[in-house]
Amino acid sequence: MESKGGIDAALTAAAQHCESILQSCQMKFSETNDLNKFFEYFNKASPHSSLISHYAGLYSILDIEGDQSYFYHMIQMEGNDIDQTMLTRFKNAEKKWDMFVNTIDSLLADERKRRASKSPITLKEDMRFIECGEKMSNITLQNAISANSACKYTLLIMVRYMGCEDCLEHVMAAHERVADFASRNCRLLVVCRATREGATLWRKMIGLQMPVLADEFGDLIQAIDFRLSVAMFANSAYVHKCAQRSSQRVSSRESAYRLDDAHNCIYQLGGDVLIDDKRHVLFVHKSRTPKDRLSIDDLLQKIPIEHKAATVDEELSSYSLRSDAVPAVKFQQTNGDRPIVDIEVGPPTVPITKVKPLRSPPPQTNSNQTGGCCIMM
């Protein structure tokens, strides 16, 4: 444990920075007077990320491993050795920040409710995507689902962002069950909100043989209105978790296959959409948290049973099998009853410029996760 002066100085810096960030966001929100414009600003600026370095300094000085509650426990253990006035200021700054991001979340939820009645029963045939292959060509939804006439149904797997470990595990679990989907007359399409270059590279890195579509224009995101959450991925509890990681006290769960991309949205949640060959929406699952993903067995049960199913060979023949692809990443199968945990430790605050394709999954680490809200890019 460092000296009283060092802890007080770090607390002061963190409190002042939290107050400054909050004031800047409040001013920006007032200036824009538009929820969507403010959200665009928040997504690009990721203002809370700058808090992580200040909090990391506190964790390094205190030399502790633990979450937000443990952090305050250790601070209280110091008793009179800590400037109580500054500690109170720090706590108040965090409370005000949490109130602000929760307010933004409430507004986003209200906006989503207003749009709920407009949710499409049928997706537009000219919905725009980028086919992530060598040519990276534009393709409409109708053309994408017509590429394999043997299948009547299509499951669109929406990825939060390229490198979300829970999304990648979900995709690979589906990848291993291609035959089961084909037996139910269903093909798989992975969709990610990304640039064509980023999504194509990501597909190559993980050796994915299923088609990948880049929702570069945001057509599917807007049509289905997948959930967004600022509070879940930007509150003070999450900042503490990220700071702990930055101080090298906790290993990151972040995937080795993450790519920074201009269209990444760290506040976006994913899901699954089942449509038929007429683009009628038969089923939608909108994830409530990053880990809120249906099991593959549950998804298979959503597909209507047909008399004639596509053969495995017919379905696999529609996939773009590339000689340069590494074997698809394999994850240990779960029992399908995954707990809903709304914490992911470790935001991608530092751009990854060099990522090598691996032939084995990233090592699983114990991130000491607890229920609560936090963030991942």
LINKA-V584739 format. One record per pair of residues at least 24 apart in sequence whose ideal C-beta (glycine too) atoms are under 7 Angstrom apart, sorted by the first residue. I is the first residue (numbers start at 1). J is the second residue. Records with the same first field share a line. If there is no record, write none. Layout:
I = J, J
This chain:
1 = 62, 63
2 = 61
4 = 81
6 = 61
7 = 61, 62, 82
8 = 82, 83, 86
10 = 57, 58, 61
11 = 58, 83, 86, 87, 90
12 = 86
13 = 54
14 = 54, 55, 58, 90
15 = 86, 89, 90, 93
17 = 50, 51, 54
18 = 51, 93, 94, 97
19 = 93
21 = 47, 48, 50, 51
22 = 96, 97, 100
25 = 100
26 = 100
35 = 107, 111
42 = 230
43 = 265, 267
46 = 266
48 = 234, 239
49 = 347, 349
51 = 239
52 = 239, 242, 243, 246, 349
53 = 246
55 = 239, 240, 243
56 = 243, 246, 247
59 = 243, 244, 247, 249
60 = 247
65 = 244, 249, 250
67 = 240, 241, 370
68 = 236, 237, 240
71 = 240
94 = 236
97 = 236
98 = 235, 236
101 = 230, 231, 234, 235
102 = 231
104 = 230
105 = 229, 230, 231
108 = 228, 230
112 = 225
115 = 225
119 = 225
120 = 223, 281
121 = 280, 281
122 = 279, 280, 281
123 = 223, 275, 279, 281
125 = 279
127 = 219, 220, 223
128 = 217, 219
129 = 213, 214, 215
130 = 196, 213, 214, 216
131 = 213
132 = 196, 199, 200, 203, 212, 213, 214
133 = 200, 320
136 = 196, 200
141 = 279
142 = 279
144 = 189, 213
145 = 277
147 = 318
148 = 187, 315, 318
150 = 310, 314, 315
151 = 185, 186, 187, 310, 315
152 = 185, 276, 277, 306
153 = 185, 186, 274, 276, 303
154 = 186, 187, 189, 275
155 = 181, 186, 188, 272, 274, 299
156 = 189, 191, 220, 272, 273, 275
157 = 188, 190, 191, 272
158 = 191, 226, 270, 271, 272, 273
159 = 190, 191, 192, 270
160 = 268, 269, 270, 290
161 = 193, 264, 265, 266, 268, 377
162 = 192, 194, 198, 199, 202, 258, 259, 261
163 = 254, 255, 257, 258, 259, 348
164 = 290, 376
165 = 253, 254, 255
166 = 290, 291, 293
167 = 270
168 = 206, 255, 257, 329
169 = 331
170 = 293
172 = 328, 329, 330, 331
173 = 296, 331, 333
174 = 296
175 = 208, 210, 328
177 = 296
178 = 312, 315, 316
179 = 312
180 = 300
181 = 300
182 = 309, 310, 311, 312, 315
183 = 309
184 = 300, 303, 305, 309
185 = 306, 309, 310
186 = 303
187 = 315, 318
189 = 213
191 = 215, 220
193 = 218, 221, 263, 265, 268
194 = 261, 263
195 = 261, 262, 263
198 = 259, 261
201 = 259
202 = 257, 259
204 = 324, 325
205 = 257, 355, 357
206 = 257, 328, 329
207 = 325, 326, 327, 328, 357
208 = 328
209 = 319, 321, 325, 328
210 = 319
211 = 319, 320
216 = 263
224 = 273, 284
226 = 268, 269, 270, 271, 286
227 = 269, 286, 287, 288
228 = 267, 268, 269
229 = 267, 269
230 = 267
231 = 373
232 = 289, 342, 373, 374
233 = 266, 267, 374, 375, 376
234 = 375
235 = 373, 374
237 = 372, 373, 374
238 = 343, 373, 374, 375
241 = 343, 345, 374
242 = 346, 347, 375
245 = 345, 346
250 = 345, 367, 368
251 = 365, 367
252 = 345, 346
253 = 344, 345, 346, 365, 367
254 = 346, 348
255 = 362
256 = 355, 358, 362
257 = 355
258 = 348, 352
259 = 352, 355
260 = 348, 351, 352
264 = 377
266 = 347, 375, 376, 377
272 = 299
274 = 302, 303
288 = 340
289 = 340, 341, 342
290 = 344, 376
291 = 338, 340, 341
292 = 340
293 = 338
295 = 336
297 = 336
298 = 336
326 = 357, 359
327 = 359
329 = 361
330 = 361
331 = 361
341 = 369, 371
342 = 371, 372, 373
343 = 369, 370, 372, 374
344 = 374, 376
345 = 369
346 = 376
347 = 375, 376, 377
348 = 377
349 = 377
